[in-house]
Every structure is written in structure tokens, then in C-alpha cells.
Amino acid sequence: MTPAQYQDLLLPVLRRLVAHQSQDDPPERYRPSFVYSVLDQLRWRGIRLGGRRGPWTVGGQWLRRSGRGGLPVIPLVRRDDAVVMTDTWDQARQLAGLLNWCDAPVINHQHV
């Protein structure tokens, strides 16, 4: 598959994820297993995503008290106003690399 085909495959899933994460009090946690399986598939194919430069960057949201796993910060991926929270720093680096690799546009949850 080409990077553009991966983009077509991932954007609908990521839009749903961003929409879910932007809810004030989501009813349950949404785990983007499909996105993680795509990351694993690309890693298996030898495509190195972590550290890939582009408009998608890794950042963090500091918490007032420790969150999941005792972390004081939530790892996230950001481009402009679009933010995708991840469970780990490695997932954030890999996801940012994937979005840069496939030249993903800003993910706007209003187009879900």
C-alpha cells in the first residue's frame, strides 16, 4: 500500500478518535486498536516512523495529579488545533511519524 492509501484508511478512524476524545465526559474509553495494528504492520514491513519530521508533532498535556499509570502527563500528537491523545510516548512518536509519512491533513472531528 502507498502512503496515500494508508491515509485514506486511517483518517475516518482518527476523526472518530478525535471526536471521542474531545467529549467532556466520554461514556467509555476508546482504544484505537486498528491504528495500533497499522503501526505494527508498518514496523514489521521495516518502515521507520518514529522521529519522522513534519507538521504532526509529539507533545504532552500536564495533569494536576497523576493519571493512568501514574504519569503526570498525557502523551499526545498535535497539528494546529487537532490533538490525539495516546497511552505512551512511543505510541505518540509512532503515530506522529505515521501521520507525517502519509502526509495526513489536519484531523477535524466536525467531519465525522
C-alpha positions in Angstrom: 0.0 0.0 0.0 1.1 3.6 -0.6 1.2 6.3 2.0 -1.9 7.9 0.4 -3.8 4.6 0.7 -2.8 4.4 4.4 -4.1 8.0 4.8 -7.5 7.0 3.3 -7.6 4.1 5.6 -6.7 5.9 8.8 -8.4 9.3 8.5 -12.0 8.1 9.3 -10.8 6.2 12.3 -8.7 9.1 13.6 -11.6 11.5 13.1 -13.8 9.3 15.3 -11.0 9.1 17.9 -10.5 12.9 18.0 -14.3 13.4 18.3 -14.5 10.9 21.1 -11.5 12.4 22.9 -13.0 15.9 22.6 -16.1 14.9 24.6 -16.2 16.5 28.1 -17.1 13.2 29.7 -16.9 10.3 27.3 -19.0 7.3 28.5 -16.1 4.9 28.0 -12.5 4.8 26.8 -12.0 4.3 23.1 -8.9 2.3 22.3 -7.8 2.8 18.7 -6.7 -0.9 18.2 -6.9 -0.5 14.4 -4.4 2.4 14.4 -2.0 0.4 16.6 -2.3 -2.6 14.3 -1.4 -0.4 11.3 1.6 0.9 13.2 2.7 -2.7 13.9 2.2 -3.7 10.3 4.4 -0.8 9.1 7.1 -1.6 11.7 7.0 -5.2 10.5 7.5 -4.0 6.9 10.6 -2.1 8.0 9.1 1.4 7.7 10.6 3.5 10.5 8.0 6.1 11.7 9.4 7.4 14.9 11.2 10.7 14.6 9.9 11.4 11.1 9.7 15.2 10.7 6.6 17.1 9.6 3.6 19.1 10.8 2.5 16.4 13.3 4.4 16.7 16.5 4.6 15.0 19.9 3.7 16.9 22.9 2.1 16.4 26.4 -0.8 17.6 28.4 0.3 18.1 32.0 -2.1 16.8 34.7 -2.9 18.3 38.1 -2.5 14.9 39.6 -1.1 11.6 38.3 -3.2 10.0 35.6 -3.2 6.5 34.1 -0.1 4.5 35.0 1.0 7.2 37.4 2.1 9.5 34.6 2.0 13.3 35.3 1.4 14.0 31.6 -0.7 12.6 28.8 1.4 11.9 25.6 -0.2 13.4 22.6 0.2 14.1 18.9 -0.7 17.6 17.6 -1.1 19.6 14.4 -2.7 23.0 14.6 -5.8 22.6 16.8 -6.1 18.8 16.2 -4.9 16.7 19.2 -4.8 13.0 19.5 -4.0 11.6 23.0 -2.1 8.3 23.3 -1.3 5.9 26.1 2.5 6.0 25.8 5.3 8.3 24.5 6.3 5.6 22.0 2.8 5.4 20.6 2.8 9.2 20.3 6.1 9.2 18.4 4.9 6.4 16.1 1.6 8.0 15.4 3.1 11.4 14.6 5.6 9.6 12.3 2.7 7.8 10.6 0.7 10.9 10.1 3.8 12.7 8.7 4.7 9.7 6.5 1.3 9.6 4.9 1.0 13.4 4.7 -2.2 13.4 6.7 -4.1 16.7 6.8 -5.4 18.3 10.0 -8.0 16.0 11.5 -11.2 17.9 12.1 -13.7 15.9 14.3 -16.5 18.0 12.9 -16.3 16.0 9.6 -17.1 12.7 11.4 
